[in-house]
Amino acid sequence: MKFAIIKERKNPPDRRVVFSPSKLKEAQTQFPEATFTVESSDIRVFSDETYKKEGFKVAENIADCDVMIGVKEVPIEALIPNKKYFFFSHTIKKQPYNRKLLQAILEKNIELYDHETIVNSKGYRLIGFGYYAGVVGAYNGFRAWGLKNDSWQLPKAGTLSSQEALVSELNTLKLPTIKILLSGSGKVAKGAQHMLEAMHIKKVSVADYLTNSFNEPVYCKIDVLDYNKRKDGKVINTRDFFNNPQDYESDFMRFAKVTDYYIAGHFYGNGSPYFYTKEDVKSPDFNIKLVADISCDVNGPIATTLKASTIADPIYGYDPQSGTETDHKTENTVTVMAVDNLPCELPKDASEGFGEQFLQHVLPAFFNKDADGVLQRAKITENGKLTERFAYLQDYINEK
């Protein structure tokens, strides 16, 4: 089996890669029957030379490989027919901007595996960049706080070399006695929480967070049953919430009343209650001054997220009264950081972590006859058609 680590061609440039040189060396050792070729790239965070030093072939032409492994969408003109491809296709939610890409994949008889569709038997994602989104998102939030209040000047995350370097910068800050709220229970929230812990910020319970004042900065981590409640007043369990989101309503405002800095690290499921609305933000009880929305669902459950911001221009203001964008330093605005490609700012660490997951969960399936069904579940297209699992995309493909 011949694998290719492909060049990233999407703009703006993405310096991440699925396998770092050292991780690819591990893969070669673990699967000596595999052949790995690296497509030459002048933007990748790891140079061509570092792969050559590990003994890998670096080539301009990878047409002789069977499996193409990348990160972001591959431009249609760069797709090689009759190959297997792994990348984030951004098609499984019927994103209009990538309809032509999926149509081309079918026309070229490509077998597509999307990193988002690589799940275990219970449907939980096995690989992703979520942890590093949380790491960078939390850092960017503190950077935004400093810019909003003229209290400190942190360098942009993308100018620093590693998560360790981000932590070092954060530990130079003298924080005010703010209350920090973190929502979520997955990899994104875990990454953000690690940053808060590395800053030695005290974690407090929901009850203490809601009722007590503190003489030091504190944070509270909340999950779905903390910020949602059943309309009939019953308290059941998390599974009931996910199975019956229509029976719930938001209980988030009790946190908004006492929070200064909110880190949104949750996954939002369709049909779930919104966290807070534009009307909620108008309320004098809404105390949140800064939102680091790592989840970044635009015009969705976090009303202050009007758009995705960019690495180049990561911060904007939300005017509570008009519900429109304004300068983030304007008085009484909510400052918003809603960059939707945060792991790009930490390409080395993010690539190392992603490769570890890909090596653990995906590569073995090529050599054990897909014993756990990972490839079968993840496969979107085969023989020029959608697989049964993704047949719901047929009407999306049929549209012009």
Long-range contacts (C-beta under 8 A, 24 or more apart in sequence): 1-33, 1-34, 1-35, 1-66, 1-67, 1-366, 1-367, 2-34, 2-35, 2-37, 2-64, 2-65, 2-66, 2-67, 3-34, 3-35, 3-36, 3-37, 3-65, 3-66, 3-67, 3-68, 3-69, 4-36, 4-37, 4-38, 4-39, 4-62, 4-65, 4-67, 4-68, 4-69, 5-36, 5-37, 5-38, 5-39, 5-51, 5-69, 5-70, 6-39, 6-62, 6-68, 6-69, 6-70, 6-74, 6-87, 7-39, 7-40, 7-41, 7-43, 7-44, 7-70, 8-41, 8-43, 8-44, 8-70, 8-71, 8-72, 9-74, 9-75, 9-78, 10-72, 10-73, 10-75, 12-311, 13-43, 14-43, 14-71, 14-72, 14-341, 14-344, 14-347, 15-43, 15-44, 15-45, 15-344, 15-347, 16-45, 16-71, 16-129, 16-343, 16-344, 16-347, 16-350, 16-351, 16-354, 17-41, 17-44, 17-45, 17-46, 17-71, 17-347, 17-351, 17-355, 18-69, 18-70, 18-71, 18-86, 18-351, 18-354, 18-355, 18-358, 19-69, 19-351, 19-355, 19-358, 19-359, 20-46, 20-348, 20-351, 20-352, 20-355, 21-46, 21-50, 21-51, 21-53, 21-54, 21-56, 22-54, 22-352, 23-351, 23-352, 23-355, 23-356, 23-359, 24-51, 24-54, 24-56, 24-355, 25-54, 25-55, 26-359, 27-355, 27-359, 27-363, 28-55, 28-56, 30-359, 30-363, 31-363, 31-364, 31-366, 31-367, 33-367, 34-363, 34-366, 34-367, 35-65, 37-62, 37-64, 37-65, 45-347, 45-348, 45-351, 46-348, 46-351, 67-366, 69-358, 71-115, 71-354, 73-98, 73-101, 74-101, 76-100, 76-101, 76-104, 79-104, 79-105, 79-108, 79-110, 80-108, 80-110, 81-108, 81-109, 81-110, 82-108, 82-109, 82-110, 83-110, 83-111, 84-110, 84-111, 84-113, 85-110, 85-111, 85-112, 85-113, 86-113, 86-114, 86-115, 86-362, 87-114, 87-115, 88-114, 88-115, 88-116, 89-114, 89-380, 91-380, 91-393, 91-396, 92-116, 92-117, 92-380, 92-390, 92-393, 94-393, 94-396, 99-396, 99-397, 99-399, 102-380, 102-381, 102-393, 102-396, 102-397, 103-397, 105-381, 106-381, 106-384, 106-385, 106-386, 106-397, 107-384, 109-383, 109-384, 110-381, 111-379, 111-381, 111-382, 112-379, 112-380, 112-381, 113-375, 113-378, 113-379, 113-380, 114-378, 114-380, 117-377, 117-378, 117-379, 117-380, 117-390, 118-361, 118-362, 118-374, 118-377, 118-378, 119-374, 119-377, 119-378, 120-372, 120-374, 121-372, 121-373, 121-377, 126-357, 126-361, 126-362, 126-374, 127-354, 127-357, 127-358, 127-361, 127-362, 128-187, 128-354, 128-357, 129-343, 129-350, 129-353, 129-354, 130-186, 130-187, 130-188, 130-191, 131-187, 131-188, 131-190, 131-191, 131-353, 132-163, 132-191, 132-342, 132-343, 132-346, 132-349, 132-350, 132-353, 133-188, 133-191, 133-294, 133-342, 133-343, 134-187, 134-188, 134-189, 134-190, 134-191, 134-192, 134-193, 134-194, 134-195, 134-265, 134-294, 135-163, 135-166, 135-191, 135-192, 135-194, 135-195, 135-346, 135-349, 136-166, 136-191, 136-339, 136-342, 136-343, 136-345, 136-346, 137-188, 137-191, 137-192, 137-263, 137-265, 137-292, 137-294, 137-337, 137-339, 137-342, 138-191, 138-192, 138-195, 138-196, 138-263, 138-292, 139-166, 139-169, 139-170, 139-195, 140-292, 140-314, 140-337, 140-339, 140-342, 140-345, 141-261, 141-263, 141-290, 141-292, 141-337, 142-170, 142-173, 143-337, 144-290, 144-292, 144-314, 144-315, 144-328, 144-335, 144-337, 145-261, 145-290, 145-335, 146-173, 147-315, 147-328, 147-329, 148-289, 148-290, 148-315, 148-328, 148-329, 148-335, 151-176, 156-311, 156-345, 157-345, 157-346, 158-311, 158-344, 158-345, 158-346, 160-346, 161-348, 162-346, 162-348, 162-349, 163-346, 163-349, 166-195, 166-346, 167-195, 167-198, 167-199, 170-195, 170-198, 170-199, 171-198, 171-199, 173-199, 175-199, 175-201, 175-217, 176-217, 177-214, 177-215, 177-216, 177-217, 178-217, 178-260, 178-261, 179-209, 179-214, 179-217, 179-218, 179-219, 179-220, 179-258, 179-259, 179-260, 179-261, 180-217, 180-218, 180-219, 180-220, 180-259, 180-260, 180-261, 180-262, 180-263, 181-209, 181-219, 181-220, 181-222, 181-255, 181-259, 181-261, 181-262, 181-263, 182-219, 182-220, 182-221, 182-222, 182-263, 182-265, 183-221, 183-222, 183-223, 183-227, 183-262, 183-263, 183-264, 183-265, 183-266, 183-275, 184-221, 184-223, 184-264, 184-265, 184-266, 184-267, 184-295, 185-223, 185-224, 185-266, 186-265, 186-266, 186-267, 188-265, 188-266, 188-267, 188-294, 188-295, 189-221, 189-265, 189-266, 191-265, 192-263, 192-265, 192-294, 193-221, 209-255, 209-258, 210-254, 210-255, 210-258, 220-255, 222-255, 224-266, 224-272, 226-251, 226-255, 227-251, 227-252, 227-255, 227-275, 228-252, 228-272, 228-273, 241-272, 242-269, 245-269, 245-271, 245-272, 245-273, 246-271, 248-272, 248-273, 249-273, 250-274, 250-275, 250-276, 252-276, 252-280, 253-280, 253-283, 253-285, 253-286, 256-280, 256-285, 256-286, 256-287, 256-288, 257-285, 257-286, 257-287, 258-287, 259-287, 259-288, 260-287, 260-288, 260-289, 260-290, 261-288, 261-289, 261-290, 261-292, 262-288, 262-290, 262-291, 262-292, 263-292, 263-294, 264-291, 264-292, 264-293, 264-294, 264-295, 264-302, 265-294, 265-295, 266-295, 267-295, 268-295, 268-297, 268-300, 268-301, 272-301, 273-301, 274-300, 274-301, 274-302, 274-303, 275-301, 275-302, 275-303, 276-302, 276-303, 277-303, 278-303, 278-323, 281-318, 281-320, 281-323, 281-334, 282-320, 282-321, 286-320, 288-334, 289-334, 289-335, 290-334, 290-335, 290-336, 290-337, 291-318, 291-334, 291-335, 291-336, 291-337, 291-338, 292-337, 293-336, 293-337, 293-338, 294-342, 296-338, 296-339, 296-340, 298-338, 304-334, 304-336, 305-336, 305-338, 306-336, 307-338, 308-338, 308-339, 308-340, 309-336, 309-337, 309-338, 309-339, 309-340, 310-339, 311-339, 311-341, 311-344, 311-345, 314-339
